Amino acid sequence: MLLGLLLVGASCLTRPSLAQSAAQTPPAAGGVRAGDEPRVSVLTFGPGDQTFSKFGHDALWVHDPRKPPKQRDLVFNYGTFRFDSPWLIADFLKGRLSYWLSVSTLERTIATYRSANRSVIAQELALTREQIEAITAFLVENAKPRNAAYRYDYYRDNCATRIRDVLDRHLGGALRASASGPAPFTYRDHTRRLTVDAPALFFALDLALGPLIDRPISEWEEMFLPARVEAKLEQLKTERGEPLVRRRISLFEARRAPPLDEAPSFRWGWLFLGAAVGAALFALGRVEQRWARASLATGLALLGFVAGLLGILLLVLWLATDHEVTYWNQNVLVCPFWMIAVPFLAPGFARSTPRHSGLMMRLFAAAAATSLLALSLRGVLPSSQQTGPALSLFVPAWLGACAAVWMRVGRPWPRWMPSSSARSVAVPPT
């Protein structure tokens, strides 16, 4: 889960080593025109295969024919970090990662993204000479070591929002004024639809992120995505009434399916998986054989360890880091931390030890109760959290596990339940 968060936290990033090792290849034919005037273009890079590239990337391309050839086409990239830093994971876990603005050549940039089969779109902006000079001077100053670093936030301060803010500043606030309306999706909706092809990452992020990403957002906030910056720029006009985007140039077109337009929930798939786990545990609880008891204990230990470990990690993200998007996460009810104790009780439970069996019953009953509480809270609290996948997976799993333990410790069944498996005493080991 944390690895998935780390990779998505790096979704707008380009490793310096990768950019520096790319071959020097010219842009696509027809992509760059000759001219005597400096130009500023927004580069939008499409998603890739790696998990850290699912959300795309943004940069600014400054073309200045007055410069020497190697400095004529520079790309200013706000998504640079040191992937080989020994403190990378520790800083990420604390929510204190630093990123900076780096500068590379257009040739290296295109070669990097071409090798990754990621599309590269350039939007040449119809800016005045004064605006171009001002943007260029700002970027050059901002790229200096004393100014380049900033605290990265994967929703509110990333490669796309930095480009958005630079343009809005030099357009006199026109970009922000045009993006005051409500966005059709939340942060969670976008996260889900852009990770649809990676189910494990989809589930890990959905589990780890709290209710902050479920609130309605504006079009301005939605421009944390490079594709949304690209789309909004296409709608803007200059003070002279002409389109802000003078030309849209495809520097490289990737061969891959486009991202989904809607956000999937995966509710039924996760529900089927959770029901299968719960049913398997329940079935093992009905079998009066040593292998069944051992298998049930192993299954319960595995379920408890995974859920308990996830619950501890969720609490750490909430209570001990600066990741605001992980605060008040209701999934701590779905993955209760105390289930980490189950593997230690499982051997005694397999031997029908009364003390261990009783503790197992209490732990699983509490897990089932808190998961049902999380289900009841959905849509009730003011800060409702969309926990569909986690609830769909864990609620039936906890109910099935709780029923299996109940049967194994010899608890009486309600009258409306089948009595074939009811027992008044625990079955001794054979």
C-alpha positions as CSV (number, residue, x, y, z in Angstrom):
1,M,0.0,0.0,0.0
2,L,2.7,2.5,1.0
3,L,4.7,1.6,-2.1
4,G,1.6,2.4,-4.2
5,L,1.2,5.7,-2.5
6,L,4.9,6.5,-3.1
7,L,4.6,5.7,-6.7
8,V,1.5,7.9,-7.2
9,G,3.2,10.6,-5.1
10,A,5.9,10.5,-7.8
11,S,3.3,10.4,-10.7
12,C,4.3,13.8,-12.0
13,L,8.0,13.2,-11.6
14,T,10.9,12.6,-13.9
15,R,14.1,11.2,-12.5
16,P,17.1,13.3,-13.4
17,S,19.2,10.2,-14.2
18,L,16.6,9.1,-16.7
19,A,16.5,12.5,-18.4
20,Q,20.2,12.8,-18.6
21,S,20.7,9.3,-20.1
22,A,18.2,9.8,-22.9
23,A,19.6,9.8,-26.4
24,Q,19.9,13.1,-28.2
25,T,17.1,12.8,-30.8
26,P,15.3,15.6,-32.7
27,P,11.6,16.3,-32.1
28,A,9.1,14.8,-34.4
29,A,9.0,16.1,-37.9
30,G,7.0,19.2,-38.2
31,G,6.9,19.7,-34.5
32,V,9.2,22.7,-34.3
33,R,9.0,25.6,-36.7
34,A,11.7,28.0,-37.6
35,G,11.2,31.6,-36.4
36,D,12.8,34.6,-34.9
37,E,10.4,35.2,-32.0
38,P,10.7,33.5,-28.6
39,R,7.8,31.2,-27.7
40,V,6.4,29.5,-24.6
41,S,4.6,26.2,-24.9
42,V,3.0,23.9,-22.3
43,L,4.1,20.3,-22.7
44,T,1.6,17.7,-21.6
45,F,2.9,14.1,-21.2
46,G,0.4,11.3,-21.3
47,P,0.3,8.4,-18.8
48,G,2.6,5.5,-19.0
49,D,2.9,1.9,-18.0
50,Q,4.7,2.4,-14.7
51,T,2.6,3.2,-11.6
52,F,4.4,6.5,-11.1
53,S,3.3,7.7,-14.5
54,K,-0.4,7.0,-14.3
55,F,-1.4,10.7,-13.8
56,G,0.7,12.2,-16.6
57,H,3.1,15.1,-16.4
58,D,3.4,18.8,-17.2
59,A,6.3,21.1,-18.1
60,L,7.0,24.4,-19.9
61,W,9.0,24.6,-23.1
62,V,10.8,27.9,-23.8
63,H,12.0,28.4,-27.3
64,D,14.4,31.4,-27.8
65,P,16.2,31.6,-31.2
66,R,18.5,34.2,-29.8
67,K,20.2,31.6,-27.6
68,P,23.0,29.2,-28.6
69,P,21.7,25.9,-30.2
70,K,22.0,23.9,-27.0
71,Q,20.1,26.5,-25.0
72,R,17.5,27.4,-27.6
73,D,14.8,24.9,-26.6
74,L,14.7,24.4,-22.8
75,V,12.2,22.4,-20.8
76,F,11.4,23.6,-17.2
77,N,10.3,20.7,-15.1
78,Y,8.8,21.1,-11.7
79,G,8.6,17.4,-11.0
80,T,12.2,16.5,-10.3
81,F,13.4,14.5,-7.3
82,R,16.2,12.1,-6.4
83,F,14.8,8.6,-6.8
84,D,18.1,7.2,-5.4
85,S,18.0,9.3,-2.2
86,P,18.5,7.1,1.0
87,W,15.8,9.3,2.7
88,L,13.2,9.0,0.0
89,I,10.9,6.5,1.7
90,A,11.3,8.1,5.1
91,D,10.6,11.6,3.8
92,F,7.6,10.3,1.9
93,L,6.2,8.5,4.9
94,K,6.4,11.7,6.8
95,G,4.9,13.7,4.0
96,R,7.9,15.9,3.7
97,L,9.3,15.2,0.3
98,S,11.2,18.0,-1.5
99,Y,11.0,18.5,-5.2
100,W,12.6,21.1,-7.4
101,L,12.5,22.8,-10.8
102,S,15.0,21.4,-13.2
103,V,16.0,22.4,-16.7
104,S,16.7,20.1,-19.6
105,T,16.7,20.2,-23.4
106,L,13.7,19.5,-25.5
107,E,15.6,16.7,-27.4
108,R,16.4,14.8,-24.2
109,T,12.8,15.3,-22.9
110,I,11.2,13.9,-26.0
111,A,13.6,11.0,-26.2
112,T,12.8,10.1,-22.6
113,Y,9.0,10.0,-23.1
114,R,9.3,8.4,-26.5
115,S,11.2,5.5,-25.0
116,A,8.5,5.1,-22.4
117,N,5.7,5.2,-25.0
118,R,4.2,8.3,-23.5
119,S,2.6,10.9,-25.7
120,V,4.0,14.5,-25.8
121,I,1.6,17.3,-26.7
122,A,2.8,21.0,-27.0
123,Q,0.4,23.9,-26.8
124,E,2.1,27.0,-28.1
125,L,0.6,30.0,-26.3
126,A,-0.3,33.3,-27.9
127,L,1.5,35.5,-25.5
128,T,2.9,39.0,-25.8
129,R,6.6,39.6,-26.0
130,E,6.4,41.1,-22.5
131,Q,4.6,38.0,-21.1
132,I,7.1,35.6,-22.7
133,E,10.0,37.6,-21.3
134,A,8.4,37.7,-17.8
135,I,7.7,34.0,-17.8
136,T,11.2,33.1,-19.0
137,A,12.8,35.4,-16.4
138,F,10.6,33.9,-13.6
139,L,11.5,30.3,-14.6
140,V,15.2,31.1,-14.8
141,E,15.1,32.7,-11.4
142,N,13.0,29.9,-9.9
143,A,15.4,27.3,-11.2
144,K,18.3,28.7,-9.2
145,P,19.3,26.3,-6.3
146,R,18.1,28.7,-3.6
147,N,14.6,28.9,-5.2
148,A,14.1,25.6,-6.9
149,A,13.0,23.3,-4.1
150,Y,9.4,23.1,-2.8
151,R,7.3,20.7,-0.6
152,Y,5.5,18.3,-2.9
153,D,1.8,17.5,-2.5
154,Y,0.3,15.0,-5.0
155,Y,-3.0,16.8,-5.1
156,R,-2.4,20.4,-4.3
157,D,1.2,21.2,-5.2
158,N,2.6,19.2,-8.0
159,C,4.0,19.5,-11.5
160,A,0.7,20.5,-13.0
161,T,-0.4,23.0,-10.3
162,R,3.0,24.7,-10.5
163,I,2.6,25.2,-14.3
164,R,-1.0,26.3,-13.7
165,D,0.1,28.9,-11.1
166,V,3.0,30.3,-13.3
167,L,0.6,30.8,-16.2
168,D,-2.1,32.3,-14.1
169,R,0.3,34.8,-12.6
170,H,1.4,36.1,-16.0
171,L,-2.0,36.0,-17.5
172,G,-3.3,38.4,-14.8
173,G,-5.5,35.8,-13.1
174,A,-7.4,34.9,-16.2
175,L,-6.8,31.2,-15.8
176,R,-8.2,31.0,-12.3
177,A,-11.1,33.2,-13.2
178,S,-12.1,30.8,-15.9
179,A,-11.9,27.8,-13.5
180,S,-14.2,28.9,-10.7
181,G,-17.0,26.4,-11.5
182,P,-17.4,23.0,-9.8
183,A,-15.6,20.0,-11.2
184,P,-17.6,17.0,-12.2
185,F,-15.3,14.6,-10.3
186,T,-13.6,14.5,-6.9
187,Y,-10.0,13.8,-6.2
188,R,-10.9,10.2,-5.4
189,D,-12.9,9.8,-8.7
190,H,-9.8,10.9,-10.7
191,T,-7.5,8.6,-8.6
192,R,-9.8,5.7,-9.3
193,R,-10.3,6.2,-13.0
194,L,-6.5,6.7,-13.7
195,T,-5.5,3.6,-11.8
196,V,-8.3,1.3,-13.2
197,D,-5.7,-0.8,-15.0
198,A,-3.8,-1.6,-11.8
199,P,-6.3,-3.2,-9.4
200,A,-3.8,-3.6,-6.5
201,L,-2.7,0.1,-6.8
202,F,-6.4,1.1,-7.1
203,F,-7.3,-0.7,-3.9
204,A,-4.3,0.5,-2.0
205,L,-4.8,4.1,-2.7
206,D,-8.6,3.9,-2.1
207,L,-7.9,2.3,1.2
208,A,-5.2,4.7,2.3
209,L,-6.9,8.0,1.4
210,G,-9.3,9.6,3.8
211,P,-12.5,11.8,3.4
212,L,-10.5,14.9,2.3
213,I,-10.4,13.6,-1.3
214,D,-14.1,13.0,-1.4
215,R,-15.2,16.6,-1.0
216,P,-16.4,18.5,-4.1
217,I,-13.6,20.4,-5.8
218,S,-13.5,23.3,-8.3
219,E,-12.1,23.3,-11.8
220,W,-9.1,25.1,-10.5
221,E,-8.3,22.4,-8.0
222,E,-9.0,19.8,-10.7
223,M,-6.0,21.1,-12.6
224,F,-3.8,19.0,-10.4
225,L,-4.0,16.8,-13.5
226,P,-1.9,17.8,-16.5
227,A,-4.8,16.8,-18.9
228,R,-7.1,19.2,-17.1
229,V,-4.6,22.1,-17.5
230,E,-4.3,21.2,-21.2
231,A,-8.1,21.2,-21.6
232,K,-8.6,24.5,-19.8
233,L,-6.0,26.3,-21.8
234,E,-7.8,25.3,-25.0
235,Q,-10.9,27.2,-23.8
236,L,-9.1,30.5,-22.9
237,K,-8.8,33.6,-25.1
238,T,-6.4,36.4,-24.9
239,E,-7.3,40.0,-24.2
240,R,-7.3,40.5,-28.0
241,G,-10.0,37.9,-28.3
242,E,-7.9,35.2,-30.0
243,P,-7.5,31.7,-28.7
244,L,-4.7,31.5,-26.1
245,V,-3.4,28.2,-27.6
246,R,-2.0,29.3,-31.0
247,R,-1.0,25.9,-32.1
248,R,-1.4,22.4,-30.7
249,I,1.5,20.2,-31.8
250,S,1.9,16.4,-31.3
251,L,5.6,15.8,-30.7
252,F,5.0,12.1,-30.1
253,E,1.9,10.0,-30.1
254,A,1.9,7.0,-27.9
255,R,0.2,3.8,-28.9
256,R,-2.0,3.1,-25.9
257,A,-5.6,3.2,-24.9
258,P,-6.8,6.5,-23.5
259,P,-7.8,6.8,-19.8
260,L,-11.4,6.2,-18.8
261,D,-13.7,9.1,-18.7
262,E,-15.7,7.8,-15.7
263,A,-14.5,6.6,-12.3
264,P,-15.2,2.9,-11.7
265,S,-15.9,1.7,-8.2
266,F,-14.9,-2.0,-8.6
267,R,-17.6,-2.6,-6.0
268,W,-18.9,-5.9,-7.3
269,G,-15.5,-7.4,-8.0
270,W,-14.2,-6.6,-4.5
271,L,-17.6,-7.9,-3.0
272,F,-17.2,-11.2,-4.9
273,L,-13.6,-11.6,-3.6
274,G,-14.6,-10.7,0.0
275,A,-17.6,-13.1,-0.2
276,A,-15.4,-15.9,-1.5
277,V,-13.0,-15.4,1.4
278,G,-15.8,-15.3,4.0
279,A,-17.5,-18.4,2.5
280,A,-14.3,-20.4,2.4
281,L,-13.6,-19.7,6.1
282,F,-17.2,-20.5,7.0
283,A,-17.0,-23.8,5.1
284,L,-13.8,-24.7,6.9
285,G,-15.5,-24.0,10.2
286,R,-18.1,-26.6,9.5
287,V,-15.7,-29.5,8.9
288,E,-14.8,-31.7,11.8
289,Q,-11.3,-32.7,10.7
290,R,-7.8,-31.8,11.9
291,W,-6.8,-30.5,8.4
292,A,-9.8,-28.3,8.4
293,R,-9.0,-26.8,11.8
294,A,-5.4,-26.2,10.8
295,S,-6.5,-24.7,7.5
296,L,-9.0,-22.4,9.2
297,A,-6.4,-21.3,11.7
298,T,-4.0,-20.5,8.9
299,G,-6.6,-18.6,6.9
300,L,-7.7,-16.6,9.9
301,A,-4.1,-15.8,10.8
302,L,-3.4,-14.6,7.3
303,L,-6.5,-12.5,7.1
304,G,-5.8,-11.0,10.6
305,F,-2.2,-10.3,9.9
306,V,-2.9,-8.5,6.6
307,A,-5.8,-6.5,7.9
308,G,-4.0,-5.6,11.2
309,L,-0.9,-4.5,9.4
310,L,-2.9,-2.3,7.1
311,G,-4.8,-0.9,10.0
312,I,-1.5,0.0,11.8
313,L,-0.2,1.7,8.6
314,L,-3.4,3.6,8.3
315,L,-3.1,4.9,11.8
316,V,0.6,5.9,11.2
317,L,-0.4,7.8,8.1
318,W,-3.2,9.5,10.1
319,L,-1.4,10.3,13.4
320,A,2.3,10.5,12.6
321,T,2.7,12.1,9.2
322,D,1.9,15.3,7.3
323,H,-0.3,13.6,4.7
324,E,-3.5,15.5,5.3
325,V,-5.3,13.4,2.7
326,T,-4.9,10.3,5.0
327,Y,-6.4,12.0,8.1
328,W,-9.7,10.8,9.6
329,N,-9.6,7.7,7.5
330,Q,-12.7,5.6,8.3
331,N,-11.0,2.5,6.9
332,V,-9.3,2.0,10.3
333,L,-12.7,0.5,11.3
334,V,-12.6,-1.8,8.3
335,C,-8.9,-2.9,9.0
336,P,-8.8,-2.9,12.8
337,F,-5.2,-2.8,14.1
338,W,-5.8,-5.3,16.9
339,M,-6.2,-8.1,14.3
340,I,-2.4,-8.2,14.1
341,A,-2.6,-10.4,17.3
342,V,-4.5,-13.1,15.4
343,P,-1.4,-15.0,14.1
344,F,-0.2,-15.4,17.7
345,L,-3.5,-16.9,18.8
346,A,-4.0,-19.1,15.7
347,P,-1.9,-22.1,16.9
348,G,-3.8,-22.3,20.2
349,F,-7.1,-21.9,18.3
350,A,-6.2,-24.8,16.0
351,R,-5.7,-26.9,19.2
352,S,-9.0,-25.7,20.6
353,T,-7.4,-24.1,23.6
354,P,-10.2,-22.4,25.4
355,R,-8.3,-19.2,26.3
356,H,-7.0,-18.7,22.7
357,S,-10.4,-19.6,21.2
358,G,-12.2,-17.1,23.4
359,L,-9.8,-14.3,22.5
360,M,-10.2,-15.2,18.8
361,M,-13.9,-15.0,19.1
362,R,-13.7,-11.5,20.7
363,L,-11.3,-10.2,18.1
364,F,-13.3,-11.3,15.1
365,A,-16.6,-10.2,16.6
366,A,-15.1,-6.8,17.2
367,A,-13.7,-6.7,13.6
368,A,-17.1,-7.6,12.2
369,A,-18.8,-5.0,14.4
370,T,-16.5,-2.1,13.5
371,S,-16.8,-3.0,9.8
372,L,-20.5,-2.9,10.0
373,L,-20.2,0.5,11.9
374,A,-18.1,1.8,9.0
375,L,-20.8,0.6,6.6
376,S,-23.5,2.4,8.6
377,L,-21.5,5.6,8.7
378,R,-21.1,5.9,5.0
379,G,-23.4,8.7,3.8
380,V,-24.3,9.7,7.4
381,L,-21.3,11.7,8.5
382,P,-20.8,15.3,7.2
383,S,-17.4,14.2,5.9
384,S,-18.6,11.1,4.2
385,Q,-15.9,8.8,2.9
386,Q,-16.4,6.7,-0.2
387,T,-15.0,3.4,1.1
388,G,-16.8,1.1,-1.3
389,P,-14.0,-1.2,-2.3
390,A,-12.7,-1.7,1.2
391,L,-16.1,-2.3,2.6
392,S,-17.1,-4.7,-0.2
393,L,-14.0,-6.8,0.5
394,F,-13.7,-6.8,4.2
395,V,-17.4,-6.8,5.5
396,P,-18.2,-10.3,4.0
397,A,-14.8,-11.6,4.9
398,W,-15.2,-10.5,8.6
399,L,-18.7,-11.9,8.8
400,G,-17.6,-15.2,7.3
401,A,-14.6,-15.4,9.6
402,C,-16.6,-14.5,12.7
403,A,-19.2,-17.2,11.9
404,A,-16.4,-19.8,11.4
405,V,-14.8,-19.0,14.8
406,W,-18.2,-19.0,16.4
407,M,-18.9,-22.5,15.1
408,R,-15.4,-23.7,16.1
409,V,-15.7,-22.6,19.7
410,G,-19.1,-24.2,20.1
411,R,-21.4,-21.2,20.4
412,P,-25.1,-21.9,20.1
413,W,-26.7,-20.7,16.9
414,P,-29.9,-18.7,16.7
415,R,-33.0,-20.7,16.0
416,W,-33.3,-19.5,12.4
417,M,-29.8,-20.8,11.5
418,P,-29.2,-24.4,10.4
419,S,-28.6,-26.6,13.5
420,S,-26.5,-29.3,11.8
421,S,-23.3,-27.6,12.8
422,A,-24.3,-26.3,16.2
423,R,-22.4,-27.6,19.2
424,S,-22.6,-26.8,22.9
425,V,-19.0,-27.7,23.6
426,A,-15.7,-27.3,21.7
427,V,-14.6,-30.3,19.7
428,P,-11.4,-31.7,21.1
429,P,-8.5,-32.4,18.7
430,T,-8.3,-35.7,17.1
